[in-house]
Structures are given as C-alpha cells and as structure tokens.
Amino acid sequence: MTDQVGVIGAGAWGTTLAVKLAASERPVTIWAHRAAENDELAASRRNARYLPGVSFPPNLRVATERAYLGEPHRLFVLAVPSAHLRTVLRELDGALYPGAALLSVVKGIEEGTHLRMSQVIEEELPGRRVAVLSGPNLAREIAAGKPAGTVMASTDAALATELAALFASDRFRVYTNPDVIGVELCGALKNVVALAAGFVDGLHLGDSAKAGIITRGLAEMTRLGAAAGARPATFSGLAGVGDLIATCMSPLSRNRHAGELMASGMTWEEAAANLNGVAEGVFTVRGALALAALHGVELPIAEQVDAVVHAGRPPLDAVAALMARAPRDELDELDGLSSSS
C-alpha cells in the first residue's frame, strides 16, 4: 500500500496537517483550489498568508498539476471551506486516486440540504472509505508543536484506528469514536456558539455572560445531536465541550473574532474583510436551524446568531432576547439529555 497522503485545501488547518504529516518523512501532496496559489506555495515553500513562519518539509510537494492527485495515495484529507466542499468534490471527481480513503476535517452543515460534510462526500464520491477528524485544534498551536487531543470518527472501526495511528504523535493524541453524527455536529455547531461568545466579548458583557453562552450553547448542541441520532456522551468529550471551549475562548478563533467584530458595529460583510480565513459558523447556522426544524428542536442561541449575521439585528438586542426567554427547569432538560440514546 502506498504511504502517500494528499491534502485538498491550503488554508491554515490543511497546511498544518500537511506539514505535520510530512514531518514524519511521509510523502505528502497539498493542492489549493486556485492555480496561482499553488504556484506561490511551490515557489516559496511556505504558506505566508495562513501559516506564516512555517517552512514546508522537503517531502511536502505542492500539486501544481491536478494529475498529481491521480497518483497512488493512501488517503486524501479534505480541508476546504464547508460552503465549497460539494463544488470541489465535483471538480475533482475522477481526478483523485480511486483507492484512497477520505478524511474530512471540514466543520459545517450544508445550507439548503442540512447535510453533514461526510454525507456530502458520500453523495458526490460514493463507495469511498470515509472518516472525520474534529477536536480543540487551533491550527497555529498545532503547527507550533503545542500538545493537543483530537477525535477520529468513522463507522469503519479499522479505518478510524488506522488513521488515528497515522496522525498521532507525542504532541498530538488521537482518540477514536464511532459516533460520526455526534463528532460532525459538534464541530459544526460549536462555531455558531462561538459567534455568540464573540458578541459577548465585543459588547464587554463579562465572563459570567460568556460562561452562560458556552453552557447553554452546549445544551443546544447536545439537544440537536440527540434528536439527529448522535450519542449525547460525544458532546461531553473533546469534539464537543473541548472544541467549544477552545473556539469560544481563544483569540485565535475566527468565529469568536467575527462575533466580536460584529458586536463592535460591523456588518458580517465588513467583519469578513477583516478575517484571515473563513468563519464557518456564518455558513453553518442556517443549515443547523433547518436540521433543528426537521427534528422539532429549539435552538434559541443559533436563532439569534442567524438574526444578527443574516438579518442585521444588533447583537445587544439578540442578547436581550435570550435573557427575556421564559424561565425553565434546568435539570429536567439535562436529565433528559443524559438518558437519551
């Protein structure tokens, strides 16, 4: 079996994973969607925009020609924005080595279909072995060699175990989990909650308010996950509460920062121009609300995030609407979630 790994997408996370895999002297290819970007990466041997200060190892090859992707690969890592995943898969259908497994590190829910990313992959490239990776993994910290944990999820237990071993190192601990639904929904929904946490930061409402958003956000995530067939315990793990804490608290989080910018008075379009990358929560929230409606689940935080991002509601009004909701018994809800299967 070939040991070569390909990374599709040259943002911060895709580049970090490519560099990390190549550091173990494994042959790795990386492919960006735009030809000019591939040419720049190949010439400079670094990704100055998304991962400054990190040089490419000698065995990391930039796939300036799509034909490179047809060479024997063990695995392709899909690391493109969620809103573009289906388009990229259609473009590359027939170009990717047919024997390669696929690993999604994309965190989102597709608007219009409310499908998870692995479902989009299975629609566009049926018959492939598929896994997903998600956890509290801030690209610049991982690239700098700081320790972290993550979750490899697949319904194919052998594939999950194989890929966990492939990515694990003394600074990167990889757990396996068969709950693909839960792991993917955790990764998608925490970005929506992080936008709300950013509103709190931008409005200077304090840590008590932010703790409330994180805690109630986790309840929303778990409630929708349980209704969609996920295991509630997954939301208490690294892919759930772990990633939620990192994304809501870290200054490196684009979603938190986007919320902060909007709370300062910017529209989403203005905030987007000040971000170095994509705030996935903006593109996920409507898919999340559609999925919630399908399952009869209420997501009050996501509803207010959608109103701010897509309807121009002032963030302070959104916070006031959340605070004005009718009181309810917390334990009734939490006991119900913990007993779900």
Protein Blocks (a to p, Z undefined) as FASTA:
>chain_A
ZZbdcdedjbfklmmmmmmmmmnopacddddfblklmmmmmmnopafklmghiacdfklc
cdfbfklmmpccfbdcdfbdfklmmmmmmmmgojacfkbccddfbdcddehjlpafklmm
mmmmghiacddddddddfklmmnopacddddddfblklmmmmmmmmgcfkbccdddfblm
lmmmmmmmmmmmmmmmmmmmmnonojklmmmmmmmmmmmmmmmmmmnopafklmmmmklm
mmmmmmmmpmklmklmmmmmmmnopafklmmmmpgcddfklmmmmmmmmmmmmnopacfk
lmmmmmmmmnopafklmmmmmmmpccddfklmmmmmmmpZZ
